[in-house]
Amino acid sequence: MSHLSSIPAALKQGLPADPFETEIEVVLLALQAASVRALERGDTVFYAEYLADDAICVMPEGVLTKQRVLAMLKDGGFRASKIEDARAIALSDDAGMVTYRASIEAPGAAAREMFVSTLFRRYEEGWKGVFYQQTVLPG
C-alpha cells in the first residue's frame, strides 16, 4: 500500500516536487493543508475521519478529546490565516509530524499567533491525527 493512497487524488495535485521530502512528508503536508481548509468550513465530516478515535488535542481551551473538537467545530469552527513554515518529518513508516506557525481565530475571540504540531499515525484505513497541540506565542 502506498502512503499516497491515504489521501484523495485532488490533494496530491499541485504539490511541489522537493527531492528532500519523503513520500510520507508530502502526504502529511497535504493532510495538514486539507485540515486547515476543513477547519475554516467547520467540516465535522472531514475531522471525524481525520482524527483518530482516541486523539488528544492540547489547545488554549484545554485538553480535548475528538468528540469535544467535533462539538466545537459544530459551534462555528475556527479561522486560520497566515499558515507559515509548514514542515513535516517522517518518524517511521507509520508515524510522522507536521509543525507550522499560524494565526488562528476561535468564534468570538481575537486571532492568536501560535506554533502548531500534529502527530500522525498510519492505520489500515489511512493516516490520522493522534495528537495535536497549539502553543500560543507571547505578545
N, C-alpha and C positions, 0 to 999 in steps of 0.2 A: 504494500500500500504506500503510495507516495504521500508525503506530508501535504503536498499541494491539493490532494483530493479532499482535504478537510475544509476547504473554503470554496465558495461559489466562483465559477469561472470569471464572472464580471469583476471580482475583486482582484484577480490576477493581472488584468489588463492595465497597462499604463504604469506598472511598477518599474522603477529604474533598474537597469541591469548593472549591479555593483558586483564586481568579481570577488570582493571581500566578504559579501554577505552569503551565508549558507541558505539553503532552501528553507530550513526551519525559520531563520530570521526573516526572510521575505514573507512567509506565511503569517508570522506573528505581527509584523508591521502592518500587513493588510487587515488582520483582525482588529488591531488597535484602531486603525483609521475607520473601519466599519463600526466599531463600538462607539466612537465619538459621534458619528452621524446618527446612530440609533439613539444615543443618549439625548441628543437635541430634539429628536422626534418623540421622545418618551416611549420608544418601541419596546414594550414589555415582551412581545413575542421573540424578538431578537435576543434580549437579555435572558429570557428563560432558557434558551438554548446555549447562549454564550457562557453563562456562569455554571460551574459545577454545582450539583445539589448541595454540597457541603462547603461552598465558597464562603470566605470570610473577607469582609470589606472594612478596612480601618479608615474612617473618614472623620472630619471635624465633628460630625453629628454623633459619632460613637463607633463601636464595633458592631457591624451589621451582618445579618445573615442574608442569603439570597432572597428569601421571602420579603424581608424588610426593604431591600433595594428595589425589588419589583413594586412594592407598595408605594415607595417614594416616587418611582417613575410614573405610576398611575396618577399621582397627585400633581403632576405638572412637569416632570422631567427636569433637566438641567440644561444649561447652555455653556458650551465650551468654545473658547476662541483662543487665538494665538497659540496653537499647538506648535511647540518648538523642540528641537534637539531630540527627536524620537530616535531611540536606539533599541536594538534587540540583541539578545545573546542566547545562543543555544546552550543549554546546560547539559543536555543529553539528547538521545534520540526521541525522548518522550517528555522533555521539560525545557522551558525557556522563559525569559523575562524580557519585558519591554519597559523602558523608562522614558519619560518625557517631561517637559515643562508645559504648563497650561494655565490659562485663565479660565476659571470655572465659576459659574453663577448659579446658585440654587434659587428656587422660587422664593420671591420676597426678600432676597438678600443681595448685597453688592457682590460683584465679581471678586474672587480671591486668586492671587497668584500661587501656584502650587507646583511641587515636584510630584509626579505620579508614577507608580510602579505597579505592574501587573505580572503575576507569576502564572504561567500556563502549564497545563499537563495535557498530554495526548491520550485520549481514551479511544476505544474501538470506534465510536461514532464521530471522532474528530477532536480538535483542540478546544479546551475550555479554560476559562479563567478560574483559578482556585484561590488566589489571594490578590487583593487589591489594596493599595494604600495611597492616600493623599497626605502630603506634608505641606502645610501652609507656610509660605515664605514670610519672614518678618517684614513689617512695614507695609 
